[in-house]
Amino acid sequence: MSWIPFKITQPKKQIVPKTVERDFEREYGKLQQLEEQTRRLQKDMKKSTDADLAMSKSAVKISLDLLSNPLCEQDQDFLNMVTALDTAMKRMDAFNQEKVNQIQKTVIEPLKKFGSVFPSLNMAVKRREQALQDYRRLQAKVEKYEEKEKTGPVLAKLHQAREELRPVRDDFEAKNRQLLDEMPRFYSSRLDYFQPSFESLIRAQVVYYSEMHKIFGDLTQQLDQPGHSDEQREQENEAKLSELRALSIVADD
């Protein structure tokens, strides 16, 4: 964990045990990593839902463009096929919008709310660090007078320095104790907080893709020509393309 150092005289006495400082840095480091992961996950979920919406809106746009194609005026079979496609795309878009709304409500918003807690946490850590610097500064001041010859003025200053130190030390110890107690509890709570969100995400995806299976299954039944395999359709398309290429207006010079 990186701190911005204060230029103060450091005390000789180790006021915070190294094991305590290591425990603090470990717990805060885990929360810093959790904050970054939460921020990244929220961003990625937003990108995913935006892409989903753009996909279904584009599909509807394509089907509408096909409906306005002159071929629909000339060929009833083509019109029926495109109408079936348009109906399917609009159904897909409607279910997709429901899915995105559900994900926004049950996943993205909870991620956002969870992330909003970290600024307060980071501020509490900064206040703890400021209290530690004040503690070190006053502890060094006490040590300075303790090392001097015990004259009347020095003893008076030593007494005053100790009086100044006491509330500052108590303040740091209270802040340090609270953070060491609450940071692990906050980190451990993440599973209970996020599990309902990700269960909802899975359910939303399952419902959506189940509906898509039905929609495109219905569409396939409407469009399929009995007895025609994908290979046969490809051969027919190639034959028709060859006929087009044989026309003089598209022939190479």
Salt bridges, closest charged atoms under 4 A:
GLU21 OE1 - ARG128 NH2 3.18
ASP23 OD1 - ARG26 NH1 2.92
GLU27 OE2 - ARG26 NH2 3.33
GLU27 OE1 - LYS30 NZ 3.52
GLU35 OE2 - ARG39 NH2 3.39
GLU36 OE1 - ARG39 NH1 2.55
GLU36 OE2 - ARG40 NH2 3.51
ASP50 OD2 - LYS46 NZ 2.94
ASP52 OD2 - LYS99 NZ 2.76
ASP65 OD2 - LYS61 NZ 3.03
ASP86 OD2 - LYS90 NZ 3.07
ASP93 OD2 - LYS57 NZ 2.97
ASP134 OD1 - ARG137 NH2 3.85
GLU146 OE2 - ARG162 NH2 2.99
GLU147 OE2 - LYS12 NZ 2.76
GLU163 OE2 - ARG166 NH1 2.96
GLU164 OE1 - LYS141 NZ 3.28
ASP170 OD1 - ARG169 NE 3.96
ASP171 OD1 - LYS175 NZ 2.62
ASP181 OD2 - ARG185 NH1 2.79
GLU211 OE2 - LYS214 NZ 3.87
ASP218 OD2 - ARG91 NH1 3.88
ASP224 OD1 - ARG233 NH2 3.28
ASP230 OD1 - ARG233 NH1 3.45
GLU236 OE2 - HIS228 NE2 3.13
